[in-house]
């Protein structure tokens, strides 16, 4: 689509966002008594914000103008953060991570797929070059350390070369002989046709022969078409569609042209990004610098005069670490003024208490509060938001700069000089303000000496205060053997620490899997019966949502991570083979994060003792913060909190690792995009107290249901869903190079594999589709019995084990 399409999409979405902000001020920010009504309002706002998020992400991905992309990016980060805040309120209200939104989706005329969380492409695209260089550097380290196997490149021997030449020459001779025989055949055919013309056959016999052949051909085509329509009507699919060789309807064939257009847009976007943004700082210093300097001096002088007129003396100049003269002109909100007044009242109250302690205090008898007059406020009120101000600021900037802008003449999608000057003007003003502060500070000291007779004692007192503060911050080094190790780490570079962690096997290579590869579909009837004493097991789409909300979105954006509800740790719990490790790699792939593997079996013997583990954590913390985002993964994390005394050296190290995790999490600040992810197949073997304290969010991962294993097919009017809802069996068979025919009954495989996990299905498909079996595929098609025989060798997840996770 042309650029104006996405400019229009941005404008429409911005109007929807303004409506949402107005509705929030009217509804969500007011106290509410009815909890069900509150939940409905929150769920509705959640779904509508997801629509805005999806549209803004699409516009941001296709826009080429860099300043427009920056404006959309600001609003996009605000929308992501607001979605996370609403999700937090919904979880606090229902005490559950899974919510029933089927009724609200029906009211809004939406489908369940509309509440899927889109993953912004700019998480990886904006840092693509840096991520590629880092991946190449990691591959070199792993190859040199022998941890990565490189495919051997062997030279061809003389005998093998002669054999290749012989095969090619024999093929050429065969093609030449086939062409020669074809010429002989055509010559004989022409001779026979001449003889038939000489014999002069009856024209009626010829017409009858042609009619017979044509009618047979037409009837076969009609029968085949009726058979295909019947298969689609029954919810089954034909071999052509299963193999992907059939023709698609025009709307889906048009998608290929859209993909080509998207590729061209990405190329043009890259060319625009390569253009250096011009700088106007030097021009602003020359043209506007003297005026800014004179204006600042006049304003500060006027402030000095007014302050002396009110208080009777000149004020102390604000120190540099507080912002200098910038503090004088900060406009304070009414809330800040109220806080300052409250702090002032508390200070006066404390002074009165100190004065009262010098006198004799009379004992005051406290009366017990009357029980009948206690009032409990059960009303719900939305918590404070860090993103509403960002959204309102982005909306106001859009109205000022972009709403009425004429985009028809901007063919090159180049930078707007006025917008660049607007941003650089503040930087130039800050540079000039530092120079003005030095001049005005000296001028203030001279005024105090000339008018009030002061000698600058206040300035010296401020310097002494800063010196005392620095002395207070100095701490004596703690005693211990690990102090020297910490000092050695402080002197090392990030590259050396990165290389050491990679060579030790703690920094591993991320597998290239996306969150969308975790296949699963919505079943609206699944969550209707709900137990009162247990948390409901989420579906696979809900697992994808939770992983995106708590893992991917905060790690991908620095603004979101600093202001959104902070999630430092995440636990993925489920039976073996449900895809926990795949989700960990998906988090890293979608955000471009580093992956540190701290599984007890992986760190055994590498950093022994408590000092070694502390040094390992300091190295990971230093590298993870510097090269953020980063994910620290602990597989089999229940072993760290196992019940009973440790028996072997590995269990002792696991217990030490568990004791170091709380300090590690406390060291993470909102600005640090580092996430601790644990995976476990037996969480019930761990001590629940410390286990649940470490992990803030726990996500239960289920085995695939029938709809996921079998898929769902619709009539020919819904071809898009025919492509989207691919069953799990078909997905893995086609991915492994297999070809499906009518001899493979996917419905039967879906019934037989009830209770088995995705890992079992992958293992079965890989076992059946060996290299030899793939070569035999053309003359020996796949059959259902081959997969059933291999599946019988695995043990399913029984109902009792699944209930223990709830």
Secondary structure by P-SEA (a helix, b strand, c coil): ccaaaaaaaaaaaaaaaaaaaaaaacccccccccaaaaaaaaaaaaaaaaaaaaaaaaaaaccccaaaaaaaaaaaaaaaaaaaaaaaaaaaacccccccaaaaaaaaccccccccbbbbccccccaaaaaaaaaaaaaaaaaaaccccccbbbbbcaaaaaaaaaaaaaaaaaaaaaaaaaaaaaaaaaaaaaaaaaacccaaaaaaaaaaaaaaaaaaaaaaaaaaaaaaaacccccccccccccccccccaaaaaaaaaaaaaaaaaaaaacccccaaaaaaaacaaaaaaaaaaaaaaaaaaaaaacccccccccccccccccccccccaaaaaaaaaaaaaaaaaaaaaaaaaccccbbbbcccccccbbbbcbbbbcccccaaaaaaaaaaaacccccccccccccccccaaaaaaaaaaaaaaaaaaaaaaaaaaaaaaaaaacccccaaaaaaaaaaaaaaaaaaccccccccaaaaaaaaaaccaaaaaaaaaaacccccccccccccbbbbbbccccccccccccccccaaaaaaaaaacccccccccccccccccccbbbbbbcccccaaaaaaaaaaacbbbbbbbcccccccccccaaaaaaaaaaaaaaaaaaccbbbbbccccccccccccccaaaaaaaaaaaaaaaaaaaccccccbbbbbbbccccccaaaaaaaaccbbbbbbccccccccccccccccaaaaaccccaaaaaaaaacccccccccaaaaaaaaccccaaaaaaaaaaaacaaaaaacccccccaaaaaaaaaacccccaaaaaaac
